[in-house]
Amino acid sequence: MIKVLKLITITGLFTALISCSTSRYNYEVDPTPLVKGNTKYLLKDLKVNLKTKSDVKGYLSSEEMTKIFQDKTVSYLKNNNILDTAKDSYELFITINYTRVFVQFSDTITFPQFNYTWKIQKDGKIIATYESKTMKVSGGLGSGMNVFTKLGSSDINPEVEPGYIEIIAKSIVENDIKDIGK
């Protein structure tokens, strides 16, 4: 009986240690030099791959969206005290795949789908990488968003898109970038 209890205890401790040491991030340098909430980053590049209906006009272009994402991301990095502007800092590269979702039979957008990847480099060497799953701005992330959802409408609602961009940029910084490291 005591041997069984010892075996269960050892197995439980081993499982706990393994699960605590795993990370959703891929660290290319072991041990990682990145310190959670302390390492500062220079936003070196941010790209937006926009998927949308080609025949709908009046919404942000890919270039306009990229500029807003860059501004918001830098703002959140600064607000979380993890922005660096030095040339020799850790460089952050982000790619966001953003899909506009339209209300059925309509030109009105609703909550977008997105995923993103990022990598951190220093002196040209990759330090860490991450690739998110595809997500949708909704529920808690999109609460308070006034979305016009009239079926079959040709009305556009470009005023909601900057709000979605802000929510996504904030989520990337505060739920990922800020959390990188040991």
C-alpha positions in Angstrom: 0.0 0.0 0.0 2.8 2.4 0.9 4.6 1.6 -2.4 1.4 2.4 -4.3 1.0 5.7 -2.5 4.7 6.6 -3.2 4.2 5.7 -6.9 1.1 7.8 -7.2 2.8 10.8 -5.4 5.9 10.5 -7.6 3.8 10.2 -10.8 1.7 13.2 -9.7 4.8 15.4 -9.0 6.4 14.4 -12.3 3.2 15.3 -14.2 3.0 18.6 -12.3 6.6 19.5 -13.1 6.2 18.7 -16.8 3.0 20.6 -17.2 4.4 23.7 -15.4 7.5 23.7 -17.6 5.6 23.7 -20.9 4.8 26.9 -22.8 2.6 27.8 -25.7 5.6 29.8 -27.1 8.4 28.2 -29.0 11.7 29.3 -27.5 14.6 28.8 -29.9 17.2 29.7 -27.4 17.5 27.6 -24.2 17.3 29.0 -21.6 15.4 31.9 -23.0 16.9 35.3 -22.3 13.3 36.8 -22.3 11.9 37.8 -18.9 8.1 37.8 -18.6 6.8 41.3 -18.2 10.3 42.8 -18.1 11.9 42.4 -21.6 11.3 45.3 -23.9 10.6 45.0 -27.6 11.1 47.1 -30.7 8.2 46.6 -33.2 10.3 46.0 -36.3 7.5 45.0 -38.7 3.8 44.4 -38.6 1.9 43.1 -41.6 -1.8 42.6 -42.2 -3.1 40.1 -44.7 -6.7 41.2 -45.3 -9.4 38.9 -46.7 -12.6 40.6 -47.8 -15.2 40.7 -50.5 -13.5 42.6 -53.4 -16.7 44.4 -54.6 -17.4 46.2 -51.3 -16.0 49.7 -51.0 -15.8 52.1 -48.0 -13.9 49.9 -45.5 -10.2 50.3 -44.5 -7.6 49.1 -47.1 -4.9 46.7 -46.1 -2.4 49.6 -45.8 -4.8 51.7 -43.7 -5.4 48.7 -41.4 -1.7 48.0 -41.1 -1.0 51.6 -40.0 -3.8 51.5 -37.3 -2.6 48.1 -36.1 1.0 49.4 -35.9 0.0 52.5 -34.0 -2.3 50.6 -31.5 0.4 47.9 -31.0 3.1 50.4 -30.2 0.7 52.2 -27.9 -0.1 49.1 -25.9 3.6 48.1 -25.8 4.3 51.5 -24.3 1.3 51.4 -21.9 2.6 48.0 -20.6 6.2 49.3 -20.3 7.6 46.8 -22.8 8.4 49.1 -25.7 12.0 49.7 -26.7 13.3 52.0 -29.3 17.0 51.1 -29.3 18.4 49.6 -32.4 20.0 46.7 -30.5 16.8 45.6 -28.7 14.7 42.5 -29.2 12.9 42.9 -32.5 9.3 42.0 -32.8 7.7 40.9 -36.1 3.9 40.3 -36.2 1.8 39.1 -39.1 -2.0 39.3 -38.7 -4.4 37.4 -40.9 -7.7 39.4 -40.7 -10.9 38.2 -42.4 -13.8 40.5 -42.7 -17.1 38.7 -42.0 -20.2 40.0 -43.6 -23.7 39.6 -42.5 -25.4 37.2 -44.9 -26.6 38.8 -48.1 -25.2 42.1 -47.0 -22.3 44.6 -47.2 -22.4 45.1 -43.4 -19.5 43.6 -41.5 -19.8 41.8 -38.2 -17.2 40.3 -35.9 -14.0 39.5 -37.8 -12.0 36.3 -37.7 -8.2 36.5 -37.2 -5.1 34.7 -36.4 -1.6 35.9 -36.0 2.1 34.9 -35.8 4.9 36.7 -34.2 8.7 36.1 -33.8 11.3 37.8 -31.7 14.8 38.3 -33.0 18.0 39.7 -31.7 21.0 40.3 -33.9 19.3 38.4 -36.7 18.8 35.3 -34.5 15.3 34.0 -33.8 14.7 33.9 -30.0 11.0 32.9 -29.8 8.0 32.3 -32.1 4.2 31.8 -31.7 1.3 31.1 -34.0 -2.3 31.6 -32.7 -5.3 29.6 -33.6 -8.1 31.3 -35.6 -10.2 33.4 -33.4 -13.3 35.6 -33.7 -13.9 38.9 -32.0 -17.0 38.2 -30.0 -18.4 37.7 -26.5 -16.0 39.2 -24.0 -13.6 40.6 -26.5 -16.4 42.3 -28.5 -18.8 43.3 -25.8 -20.0 46.8 -26.1 -19.4 46.9 -29.9 -22.4 48.3 -31.7 -22.7 46.1 -34.8 -25.3 46.8 -37.4 -26.6 43.4 -38.5 -29.4 44.0 -40.9 -29.9 41.0 -43.3 -29.7 41.9 -46.9 -28.5 45.4 -46.3 -26.2 47.3 -48.6 -25.4 49.7 -45.8 -21.7 49.7 -44.8 -20.5 50.2 -41.2 -16.8 51.2 -41.4 -16.9 52.9 -38.0 -16.8 49.5 -36.2 -13.6 48.3 -37.7 -11.1 50.5 -35.8 -12.7 49.2 -32.6 -12.0 45.6 -33.7 -8.4 46.5 -34.5 -7.9 48.0 -31.1 -9.4 45.0 -29.4 -7.1 42.6 -31.4 -3.9 44.8 -30.8 -4.6 45.0 -27.1 -5.2 41.3 -26.9 -1.9 40.4 -28.7 0.2 42.7 -26.5 -1.5 42.0 -23.1 -2.3 38.3 -23.6 0.9 37.3 -25.5 3.8 39.7 -25.8 3.6 40.8 -22.2 3.6 37.1 -21.2 6.6 35.9 -23.1 9.6 34.7 -21.1 10.3 32.9 -17.9 
